[in-house]
Amino acid sequence: MSTDPETPVLSGRRRLEPAARRAEILAAARRLFGEGTYASVSTSDIAKAAGVARPLINHYFGGKRELYLEVVRQMMIVPAPVIENLPDTTSEERLAISVRHWIEVVERNEQAWLTAIGTEAVGRDPDVERIMLEGDEIAADRVLAAALMSDVTEGREELRAMIRSYGGMLRAASREWLVRGTLDRDELRVFLTDSILHLLRVTYPAVLATRSAGRRPPASSPSSV
């Protein structure tokens, strides 16, 4: 009997390159985890939805938990090509394009996104929390790249902290849009675009000014007579 994990694939399914097959499994898992819960979705469900044999789940991901964590990572981490392919234009336009792209991705994967960020409201999973933190760090650098500010040095860590905080606001705003319906798509786009521009143009310089003020020597007291 062949031990090739592709052998049991449903008849009629053409063989795919490993990257393409892996992407198919991820897409099926993203959809099913979005529609259900981690506990309610089995590896058999995912294999059936992807049209593959169940051993392929373990072959490509190691198991259900590892696959779920990869789905979360995929939703949380902004792919590098998104930033690399931004047009050579103003930072304002590049940020606006980035926000629009993010909204489109969330809209296409609404349930998977809500499932991924829903982990913040329940018991902490250390692996999911690590992915969230990793996503925030990567997002901070990619926002700086989109804004043409990758070479910023003064107050860099404070600026990255503010951008990471913006990421938390972004997730909360997405719930207002998708769950509560208090913001529509265009309102969300304007809110997120203006917020990041304000952070970079107004808040960041104000923080730098505060730092500079804190380093100034105190004013001399008037001499007593």
Phi, psi and omega in degrees: 000139180288142175260006177296120184297344178279345187303314184282003182304145183309139182301144180092346179278127179283151177290139179242159171298149183308319181296321180291318179296317179299319180295323178297317180296317179299318180297318179294317180296319179300318180293314184290318177295329177291322182281331182239220176229170178303316184291328187277347182257127179256165176295330176295319177300314183294317180299316179297316181295326181274349181072036180231168174282145183304323179304337180292333176301311179292324182298317184267333187234341180098340180153180185297316183297315180297323178293318179298317180296325178291325176297314179299314180300318181298324181282330188270334189256123180291122181297141180303320182301334179301317181280320182297332183263009176293146181291159178278082183220198183289158178297325179299314180292322179296319178292320179298318178296318180298318179296316179300318179298315181299317180298319180297318179296314180297320180297320179290332185237043189307306185293321178296321178297313181296325176295317182295312182281345178294340179295342180289337186265353181245188180305136185291129171258119185300326180289319177294319179298321178297319179295319178301314181295318177298317179298319179296320180295314180295318180299321180300314180294324183283331172295317178299320178294317179297324181274004181060038182236023182298335184268007178299134178241317183290124180067025185299314183292324176295320179296316179296324177296320179293322179291321176299321178294323175301323178299322177294320177295321179300317179294320178295320180295326179294329176291322177300323180285307190274328185258307184276335181070022181277343174235136173270179187300313182291322177296319178298316181300313180296315181301311183290321180293312181295325181295315181289325177295319178296319179301315184283323185273326188246307186293313180300312176300324179294322177294319177299319179296321178296318178298315181297319179297323180291339180270349181288143176293148180298147179296144180294139177283143178299141180294137177279146182264000000 
